[in-house]
Amino acid sequence: RQLTCSRAGGVAPCATSRSGTPAPCRTSWRTTTRTTTSGRTDMAVSKALRFQVMRRDGFRCQYCGATAADGASLVVDHVLPVALGGQDSADNLTTSCASCNSGKGSMPPDAENVAQVDQRNAEWAAAMQRAKAQANDERENRWRIHAAFIKEWDDWPYAFGGEPYPLPDNFADAVETWVQRGLTVDDFRELIAVAMGKAGLGPRDRFRYFAGCCWRRVSELEAAAALIMDQSDGD
């Protein structure tokens, strides 16, 4: 039995040619129904699960290694066929080309195929855990940097009233961009002091001036990095 799996009339994320350009996908995301051996009709495997299985398998037929870029029509296939009691779960699904799938029929899987699917599922689960941990670390780091920036900014209140200078709604995005370009909390502390010490600026102009200081610092860092690269190439 064949479960088709990719975008109709479009290009699958996996389908790239050897030159790096997208190749047409030969499968579609049709949502189908089926009748089980007990006569019950239910929905086939969801699009999300099919895509997850294909991504786990590297968008490659697990029997012959063919890909959409090679001209293969990829489908999601049951390791243990539904006719023999197989379930619609990731540990019983694998990526197959149409040719391999049509030749398999409703035959019981061999131990090697089952072991390969089990191994890929274990590797996928481990990769997902690492990705989640990395995302959590990055999120916590952003929170720490934002909190440190706000503390430094709020240490410079108005001369009268003690209120901090206003920040634009998108200040957090700007701070994150500068961090990605190499600035640190120490840079922010120094440049905030420069902006706050600038005479003749209104309350809402402080951050704009500070942003200009940050971009100048980024340019200085990148120029220094380029010089180091040039010197390395000369050696």
C-alpha positions as CSV (number, residue, x, y, z in Angstrom):
1,R,0.0,0.0,0.0
2,Q,1.3,3.4,-0.9
3,L,0.9,6.7,1.1
4,T,1.9,9.6,-1.1
5,C,3.8,12.4,0.7
6,S,5.0,15.8,-0.6
7,R,3.5,19.0,-2.0
8,A,1.2,18.8,-5.0
9,G,2.4,20.8,-7.9
10,G,5.3,22.2,-6.0
11,V,8.8,21.5,-4.9
12,A,9.5,19.3,-1.9
13,P,12.1,20.7,0.5
14,C,14.2,17.6,-0.2
15,A,14.0,17.8,-3.9
16,T,17.2,19.6,-5.1
17,S,19.2,18.8,-8.1
18,R,22.9,18.1,-8.1
19,S,23.5,21.7,-9.1
20,G,21.7,22.9,-6.0
21,T,18.6,24.1,-7.8
22,P,15.1,22.8,-6.8
23,A,13.9,19.7,-8.7
24,P,10.2,19.0,-9.2
25,C,8.6,16.8,-6.6
26,R,6.9,13.7,-8.0
27,T,4.7,13.0,-5.0
28,S,1.7,14.8,-3.5
29,W,0.2,15.6,-0.1
30,R,-3.1,14.0,-0.7
31,T,-5.1,13.2,2.4
32,T,-6.7,9.8,1.9
33,T,-8.9,7.3,3.7
34,R,-8.6,3.6,3.9
35,T,-10.7,0.6,4.9
36,T,-9.0,-1.6,7.5
37,T,-9.3,-5.4,7.7
38,S,-12.1,-5.0,10.2
39,G,-14.1,-3.0,7.7
40,R,-13.6,0.3,9.5
41,T,-12.7,3.4,7.5
42,D,-10.3,5.9,9.0
43,M,-7.9,8.6,8.0
44,A,-4.5,7.7,6.6
45,V,-1.2,9.0,8.0
46,S,-1.2,12.8,8.6
47,K,0.8,15.1,6.4
48,A,2.8,16.3,9.4
49,L,3.8,12.7,10.3
50,R,4.6,11.8,6.7
51,F,6.9,14.8,6.4
52,Q,8.5,14.0,9.8
53,V,9.3,10.5,8.6
54,M,10.7,11.7,5.2
55,R,12.9,14.3,7.0
56,R,14.1,11.7,9.5
57,D,15.1,9.4,6.5
58,G,16.8,12.3,4.7
59,F,14.2,12.3,1.9
60,R,15.8,9.1,0.5
61,C,14.4,5.7,-0.3
62,Q,15.5,3.4,2.5
63,Y,15.6,0.4,0.2
64,C,17.5,1.6,-2.8
65,G,18.8,5.1,-1.8
66,A,16.9,7.0,-4.6
67,T,15.9,10.6,-4.0
68,A,13.4,13.0,-5.7
69,A,16.4,14.8,-7.3
70,D,17.2,11.4,-9.0
71,G,13.7,11.4,-10.4
72,A,12.3,8.9,-7.9
73,S,8.7,9.3,-6.7
74,L,9.0,9.1,-2.9
75,V,6.2,7.7,-0.7
76,V,5.8,6.8,3.0
77,D,5.6,3.1,3.5
78,H,4.6,0.8,6.3
79,V,7.4,-1.5,7.5
80,L,4.8,-3.9,8.8
81,P,1.9,-3.6,6.4
82,V,-1.5,-2.6,7.7
83,A,-3.0,-5.8,6.3
84,L,-0.7,-7.6,8.8
85,G,-1.5,-5.4,11.7
86,G,1.0,-2.6,11.2
87,Q,0.3,0.7,12.9
88,D,0.4,4.3,11.6
89,S,3.3,5.4,13.9
90,A,6.7,6.7,13.1
91,D,8.4,3.5,14.3
92,N,6.4,1.6,11.6
93,L,6.9,4.0,8.8
94,T,9.8,4.4,6.4
95,T,10.5,6.4,3.2
96,S,10.4,4.4,0.0
97,C,10.4,5.0,-3.7
98,A,7.3,4.0,-5.7
99,S,9.2,1.1,-7.4
100,C,10.5,-0.4,-4.2
101,N,7.1,0.0,-2.5
102,S,5.1,-1.6,-5.3
103,G,7.4,-4.6,-5.3
104,K,7.1,-5.1,-1.6
105,G,3.3,-5.7,-1.3
106,S,1.9,-7.0,2.0
107,M,4.9,-9.1,2.8
108,P,6.2,-9.2,6.4
109,P,9.3,-7.1,6.9
110,D,12.7,-8.7,7.5
111,A,14.6,-8.1,10.7
112,E,17.1,-5.9,9.0
113,N,14.4,-3.4,7.8
114,V,12.9,-3.3,11.3
115,A,16.3,-2.7,12.9
116,Q,17.1,0.1,10.5
117,V,13.8,1.9,11.3
118,D,14.4,1.4,15.0
119,Q,17.9,2.9,14.7
120,R,16.7,5.9,12.7
121,N,13.9,6.5,15.2
122,A,16.4,6.4,18.1
123,E,18.8,8.8,16.3
124,W,15.9,11.1,15.4
125,A,14.7,11.2,19.0
126,A,18.2,11.9,20.3
127,A,18.6,14.7,17.6
128,M,15.3,16.2,18.7
129,Q,16.4,16.2,22.3
130,R,19.6,18.0,21.4
131,A,17.8,20.5,19.3
132,K,15.4,21.3,22.1
133,A,18.2,21.7,24.6
134,Q,20.0,24.0,22.2
135,A,16.9,26.1,21.7
136,N,16.4,26.3,25.4
137,D,20.0,27.4,25.9
138,E,19.7,30.1,23.2
139,R,16.4,31.3,24.7
140,E,17.8,31.6,28.2
141,N,20.9,33.4,26.8
142,R,18.7,35.9,25.1
143,W,16.8,36.5,28.3
144,R,20.0,37.0,30.2
145,I,21.3,39.5,27.7
146,H,18.0,41.4,27.5
147,A,17.8,41.6,31.3
148,A,21.4,42.8,31.5
149,F,20.8,45.4,28.8
150,I,17.7,46.8,30.5
151,K,19.5,47.0,33.8
152,E,22.4,49.0,32.2
153,W,19.9,51.2,30.4
154,D,17.8,51.9,33.5
155,D,20.9,52.9,35.5
156,W,20.7,56.2,33.6
157,P,17.3,57.8,34.6
158,Y,16.1,61.2,33.7
159,A,17.8,64.0,35.6
160,F,14.4,64.9,37.1
161,G,11.9,62.3,38.1
162,G,14.0,59.2,38.1
163,E,12.2,57.5,35.2
164,P,14.3,55.5,32.7
165,Y,14.7,56.8,29.2
166,P,12.1,55.3,26.8
167,L,13.0,52.3,24.6
168,P,11.4,51.5,21.2
169,D,9.1,48.5,20.9
170,N,11.7,46.6,18.8
171,F,14.7,47.3,21.1
172,A,15.0,43.5,22.0
173,D,15.3,42.6,18.3
174,A,18.0,45.3,17.9
175,V,19.9,44.0,20.9
176,E,19.8,40.5,19.7
177,T,21.0,41.5,16.2
178,W,24.0,43.4,17.8
179,V,24.8,40.3,19.9
180,Q,24.8,38.1,16.8
181,R,27.1,40.6,15.2
182,G,29.6,40.4,18.0
183,L,28.7,42.9,20.7
184,T,28.6,42.0,24.4
185,V,27.0,43.4,27.5
186,D,30.3,45.2,28.2
187,D,30.0,47.0,24.8
188,F,26.4,48.0,25.7
189,R,27.5,49.3,29.1
190,E,30.2,51.5,27.5
191,L,28.0,52.7,24.6
192,I,25.0,53.4,26.8
193,A,27.3,55.7,28.8
194,V,28.4,57.4,25.6
195,A,24.8,58.0,24.5
196,M,23.6,59.2,27.9
197,G,26.5,61.7,28.0
198,K,25.7,63.2,24.7
199,A,24.4,66.7,25.1
200,G,21.3,68.1,23.3
201,L,19.4,64.8,22.9
202,G,15.8,64.5,23.8
203,P,14.6,61.4,25.8
204,R,13.4,59.5,22.7
205,D,16.6,60.3,20.8
206,R,18.9,58.5,23.3
207,F,18.3,55.0,21.9
208,R,18.6,56.2,18.3
209,Y,22.0,57.7,19.1
210,F,23.0,54.5,21.1
211,A,22.0,52.4,18.1
212,G,24.3,54.4,15.9
213,C,27.1,53.8,18.3
214,C,26.4,50.1,18.3
215,W,26.5,49.9,14.5
216,R,29.8,51.8,14.5
217,R,31.2,49.3,17.0
218,V,30.0,46.4,14.8
219,S,31.7,48.0,11.8
220,E,35.0,48.3,13.7
221,L,34.8,44.7,14.8
222,E,34.2,43.5,11.3
223,A,36.9,45.6,9.9
224,A,39.4,44.2,12.5
225,A,38.2,40.7,11.6
226,A,38.7,41.4,7.9
227,L,42.3,42.7,8.6
228,I,43.1,39.5,10.5
229,M,41.8,37.4,7.6
230,D,44.0,39.4,5.2
231,Q,47.0,38.9,7.3
232,S,46.4,35.2,7.6
233,D,46.1,34.9,3.8
234,G,49.4,36.8,3.4
235,D,51.2,34.3,5.7
